[in-house]
């Protein structure tokens, strides 16, 4: 079976900042894949490139064998890390829009998920909490029969009690022949649903392996392996004895400023 995603020498630059650096990436079908890395590592940039929202500086992207365009956008379901609906819209308005715009949108599935979360079709965006808005957006994305689902921080704004439901929603509602790519910092919450992980830093892939292979090699959880891989170092030569145990670390200011481009 051919890959759903093939990227060759994929590069994206923002002025003097290189967000992705000659990346080769191949994603198979029917998998849930975690895209993991510190802030500024290039996770959001990669997702936006696959969604067709950014144009590569160099290299190529093919989704289901086709370059980015109208066809690939029709088979990709994208969940951004921010709300993008007008405050005046109701859930019903948004469902109507998705039904008109996407042929693969399953309204009945969306309604069932809303009912299970206690979300009324008459609710307006402006009356919702941040967590409820994110739930509505996830419902919309997972109600499409897409080939590739791109989820940028899908559980960041929801309370811990709702995270299990959302993860179950992802598992039970994505197209079994499609692939889900999830960017997240909440690794311990999400690793149980993953088939593979990609570790990325400074726009370069450090690891791309199956969960089973990593656990067999390392004998640790993915969260523990991630923490070791990306451990920050405290500043040396502190003048106070107790300063070495403080939370001051080396941070890449450029990466933070780019807000995970």
N, C-alpha and C positions, 0 to 999 in steps of 0.2 A: 504494500500500500504506500502511495507517495506521501511525502510530507505536506502538511497544510501550509507551513511557512518555510521559505528559504531566503535567507539574507546572505549576500556575498559582499565582503569588504565594506559593510555599511558604515558610513561616516556622517556625522552631523556636527557642524560648527556654528557657534553663535559668536560672531565677532572673533575675539582671540581665544574664546573658550571652546575646547573640543569636548562635546557631550558624549558622542559615541566615536570610537576610534577603530576603524577598519574591522568591524565585527562580522564574523561568520556565525550564523545561527540557523539551526534546522529544528523544526518542531513537528513531531508526529501527530497522528490523529487519535481522537478518543482518549485524551489525557488531560489531567489537571496539573498545571505546572506553576510553581511559585517563582516569582521574579524578585530576588532578595538582594538588598544592598543598602549601604548607608545613604543619608541625604546627599544629593548631588552626584550620585553614581551613574545616572543616565536612565533610570527606570521609566520615568514619565516620558522622556524623549522617545525611547524605543516604542512605548505603547502608542504615542501620538503618531509616530511614523507608520506603524502598522495600520492605524486607523485612517491614514490618509490625511491627517490634519497638519503634518509637517512634510517638507520635501527634503530628501537626502542631499547632503553636500556632495557626497561621492557614494558609489556602490549601488547595489540593486536590491529590491524587495519583490518577491513573488508570493502571492497568497493563492492557494489552490491552482498553482501553475500560471497565474496571470499577474502582470504588473499592477501596481496600485492605480485604481481608476473606479469608474462607476460600478463595474462588476464586483470588485473586491469589497467596496463599501456596502454592497447589497448583501454580502454574506458575513460581514463582521458586525458584531454587536458590542458596542463600546460603552463602558461605564466610566465617566470622568471622575476626578477627585473633587469636583465642585458641582453644586447645583446649577443647572442651566435653563430652568423654566421660569417664566414670568410669575410674579407673586399673585396675580389675579387668577391664574389658571387653577381649575379644580382637577382632581384625579380623572374625572370623566373627560374633561377637555384634553388632557394629555393622552388618554387611551384613544380618543377619537383621532388625534393627530398621528399617533403611532400606527393606527389601523389604516389610515390613508397613505402613510408614507412607506410602511414596510409590509410587503406581501406576506412575509413569514411571521407576522405578529399574531399571537394566539390570545385573543381577548378573554376567552373563557378561562384559560390558565391564569392570566393576570388577575381576574376577578376572584378566583379561588385563593390565590396567595394573599390578596387584600383582605379577604374575609378571615383568613387564618391569623392575620396580624391585627385585626380590628381596625382596618383603615377603610373609611367610608368614601365612596365615589364623589360625594359632594364636598369633601374637604378641600379647602384652598391651600395652595402652597404657603401663603403668608401666615397661615395659622399653625403650621407644622413646626415641630422641633427639628433640629438638625438631624437627629437620628431617624425621625419619620421620613424626612425628605430623602435620606439615603436609602431607606427601605423601599420607597416608591420607585426610585431610580433603578434599584436592583431588580425589582419586580418587572419593570419595563424591559430591561436588558435580558433577563432570563426567560421572558415570555416569547422571545423570538426563536425560531428554529434555525439558528445561525450555524456556520461552520467554524467560526472563531469568535470566542468571547474574550474581550479585553477588559479586565476589572482593575481599576486603579484605586487601591485602598478601600475595598468594599465594606470593611467592618470597622473603619477607624472612628466613625462618629456614633456608633451604637453602643448601648450598655452591654456589659458582659453577659447578662441573662439572655439577650436577644442574639448573641453571636452564634450560638449553637444552631438556632433556628435558621439564621441566614446561611450558614455553611451547609446545613441540610438542604435548604432551598437550592443552593448551587448544585449540589450533588444530584438531586432528584429532577432538576428541570433543564439541564443543558442537553443539547443534542448529543446522543451517545456516540455519534460519528464525528462530532466536532471536538475542538480543543479549547480549554479554558486557560488563559494566562492571567495570573493574579499577582499584582504588586502589593506588598504589605510589609509593615514593620512588626505586626502582631504574629510572629512566627509560631510561638507555642500554641496559640489558638487554632491556627490554620493547618499546621503540618500534618495532622491526621487525615486530611482529605487529599493530600498531594501525592501525585505519582512521580514527579520529577521536580528538581529545583535548579535554578540558575543563580549563581552568585556573581554579582556584577559590581565593579568598582572603577571609577574614573573612565567609564565608557568601554571597559574591557571585561569580557567574560572570564572569570577566574575558574569557575566550575560549572559543569552542566552534567548532572548525573541523576540516576533514579534514586528515590528515597531508600529503597532496599540496599542498593550498592553502598551508599554512604554509611548507613547504619551498620552494615556488615564490616566495612573497613574501619570505621571510627569507634563503633560500639557506643555511640552517644545519640541523643536526640538531635534533630536538625537545628533546633534553637541553640543548643550547646555548641555545636560545630560552628554555627554562624557567629556566635559571640567570640569564639576563639579566633576565627578568621579575621574578624574586623575589630578586635580589641583595640581601644584607644590607650595611649601611653600617657601617664601623668608627667607634668613638667619636671625636669630634673633640677637638682641643686636648690631646693626650696629653703628659704631662710628660717622658716618655723618648723619645728619638729612635727607638729600635727598637720602641717599643710600637705604632706604627702598622702594623707588619707582623705583629702578633700575631693570635691567633684570637679576640679579644674583639669582640663585635658587639652591636648593639641587638637585643634579643629581646623579644617581647611576652609578658610573664610570665603574663598571663591565659590566652593561647592555650596555652602550655606546660602550665599547671596543669589545663586542661580536657582534656588528653590527646587532642587531635584530635577533640573532640566535633563 
